Amino acid sequence: MLLLQEKIKNEGKVLSDYVLKVDSFLNHQIDPELMQKIGKEFARRFATEEITKIVTIESSGIAPAVMAALEMGVKVVFARKRKSLTLHDAYTAKVYSFTKQETNEIVVAKEHLQSSDRVLIIDDFLANGQAALGLVELVQQAGASIAGIGIVIEKSFQEGRSLLEKAGFRVESLAEVVSLTNGTVAFKQEEGALV
């Protein structure tokens, strides 16, 4: 998505060779028009997969997941990072966050995820793959099938994609960042050229 790449170039801030800050449009303040286009693109890419539910993790995955679900006509389930007093019967997994340098237990109520579901997992970033693998674990605990994993921004110089593909999952990233070196964002293009 060239529109997403332009947004990252114009508003993203490179904080280090591994950290890209996009809180002006994705994970603090949200650009709803961009999210709508992101949702349409995920719906287009997974149109033949017969998705029945989208699963994401709070909070930054919610906006793109909701927009994709709206396009697909399905519901969104988001994994919580803290167990609520009202949540008794749940699937749980542990997820390490590189950005926050902490491990969270993520939780989804069993009533919202069934073995008959065909799930699309959506998240804002793919770096080391830990959030996606945690969501995979929750879906697998429910016995549901996974159609694929949709990522808004992938840092393809980290190991996340290879871990997920090695496990047999289809990964679709809307913007692939190949480098954050020297404070500059470089993208992988469809034909393989860098921008």
C-alpha positions in Angstrom: 0.0 0.0 0.0 1.7 3.1 -1.2 -0.6 5.3 0.8 0.5 3.6 4.0 4.2 3.9 3.0 3.7 7.6 2.4 2.1 8.0 5.8 5.0 6.2 7.5 7.6 8.3 5.6 5.8 11.6 6.4 4.6 11.0 10.0 6.6 8.0 11.3 9.6 8.7 13.6 12.6 6.4 13.6 13.7 6.1 17.2 16.4 3.5 16.7 17.5 0.8 14.2 14.7 -1.3 15.6 11.9 1.1 16.8 9.5 3.0 14.5 7.0 5.3 16.2 3.7 5.7 14.3 1.5 7.0 17.1 0.2 9.9 15.0 -2.0 7.6 12.9 -1.9 4.0 14.1 -1.3 3.3 17.7 -2.2 6.3 19.8 -4.0 8.7 17.5 -5.9 6.9 14.7 -6.4 8.1 11.1 -9.9 6.6 10.4 -9.7 7.2 6.6 -6.4 5.3 6.5 -7.8 2.6 8.7 -10.8 2.2 6.4 -8.4 1.7 3.4 -6.3 -0.8 5.4 -9.5 -2.7 6.3 -10.5 -2.8 2.6 -7.0 -4.1 1.6 -7.1 -6.9 4.2 -10.6 -7.8 3.0 -9.3 -7.9 -0.6 -6.3 -10.0 0.2 -8.3 -12.6 2.2 -11.5 -12.5 0.1 -11.4 -16.2 -0.7 -10.7 -17.5 2.8 -14.2 -17.7 4.2 -13.2 -15.8 7.3 -15.8 -16.0 10.2 -13.9 -14.0 12.8 -11.0 -11.6 13.2 -8.7 -11.9 16.2 -6.4 -9.2 17.4 -4.7 -7.9 20.5 -5.5 -4.7 22.4 -5.1 -2.0 21.8 -3.3 -1.1 18.5 -4.6 -4.0 16.5 -8.3 -3.1 17.2 -8.7 -0.2 14.6 -7.4 -2.1 11.6 -9.2 -5.3 12.7 -12.5 -3.5 13.1 -12.2 -1.9 9.7 -11.4 -5.3 8.0 -14.2 -6.9 9.9 -16.7 -4.3 8.7 -15.6 -5.0 5.1 -15.9 -8.7 5.6 -19.1 -8.7 7.6 -17.7 -10.6 10.6 -17.0 -9.9 14.3 -13.7 -9.0 16.0 -12.4 -10.6 19.1 -9.5 -8.8 20.8 -7.3 -10.5 23.3 -7.1 -8.5 26.6 -3.7 -7.9 28.2 -5.3 -8.1 31.7 -7.8 -10.5 33.0 -11.1 -8.9 34.1 -13.0 -9.9 37.2 -15.9 -10.9 34.9 -13.8 -13.2 32.7 -13.8 -16.7 34.2 -13.6 -19.3 31.4 -10.9 -18.1 29.0 -8.0 -19.1 26.7 -4.7 -17.6 27.8 -1.2 -17.2 26.4 2.0 -15.3 27.4 3.4 -12.7 25.0 6.6 -10.8 25.3 6.6 -7.2 24.1 10.0 -6.0 22.7 8.8 -2.4 22.7 7.5 -2.4 26.4 10.1 -4.9 27.6 7.5 -6.9 29.5 5.6 -10.2 29.3 1.8 -10.0 29.4 -0.8 -12.8 29.7 -3.3 -12.3 27.0 -6.9 -13.6 27.4 -9.9 -14.3 25.3 -13.2 -15.5 26.7 -14.0 -19.1 25.4 -17.5 -18.0 24.5 -16.2 -15.7 21.7 -14.0 -18.2 19.9 -15.4 -21.6 18.6 -13.8 -24.6 16.9 -16.0 -23.8 13.8 -14.4 -20.4 13.3 -12.1 -19.6 10.4 -9.9 -16.9 11.9 -7.9 -14.0 10.4 -5.4 -12.6 12.9 -4.6 -8.9 12.4 -2.0 -6.8 14.3 -0.4 -3.4 13.8 3.3 -4.6 13.8 5.2 -7.7 13.1 8.8 -7.7 14.4 9.8 -10.7 16.5 6.4 -12.4 16.0 5.6 -12.9 19.7 2.2 -11.2 19.6 1.1 -13.1 16.5 2.3 -16.4 18.0 0.4 -15.6 21.2 -2.8 -15.0 19.2 -2.1 -18.2 17.2 -1.9 -20.1 20.5 -5.3 -18.7 21.6 -7.0 -19.7 18.3 -5.5 -23.1 18.5 -6.7 -23.6 22.0 -10.2 -23.0 20.7 -9.6 -25.6 17.9 -10.4 -23.0 15.3 -8.6 -22.8 12.0 -6.3 -19.9 11.0 -6.7 -18.5 7.5 -3.7 -16.2 7.8 -2.1 -13.3 9.6 -2.6 -9.7 8.4 0.0 -7.2 9.5 -0.2 -3.4 9.0 3.6 -2.8 9.3 6.2 -5.5 9.2 9.8 -5.0 10.2 11.1 -7.6 7.8 14.7 -7.4 9.1 13.5 -9.1 12.3 12.5 -12.8 12.6 8.7 -12.6 12.9 7.8 -13.5 9.4 10.2 -16.5 9.2 8.8 -17.9 12.5 5.2 -17.6 11.3 5.9 -19.0 7.8 8.0 -21.8 9.3 4.9 -22.7 11.4 2.9 -22.9 8.2 1.0 -19.6 8.3 0.2 -17.2 5.4 1.5 -13.7 6.3 0.2 -10.6 4.5 1.9 -7.3 5.4 0.7 -4.0 4.0 4.0 -2.2 4.4 7.3 -4.1 4.7 10.1 -2.1 6.3 13.5 -3.5 5.4 15.6 -1.1 7.3 15.5 1.7 9.9 19.2 2.4 9.6 20.5 6.0 10.0 17.0 7.2 10.9 15.6 6.4 7.5 12.7 4.1 6.7 13.4 1.8 3.7 10.5 -0.3 2.2 10.4 -3.5 0.2 8.4 -2.9 -3.0 6.1 -5.4 -4.7 8.8 -6.1 -7.3 11.6 -6.3 -4.8 13.1 -2.8 -5.2 13.8 -0.6 -2.2 12.4 2.9 -1.7 
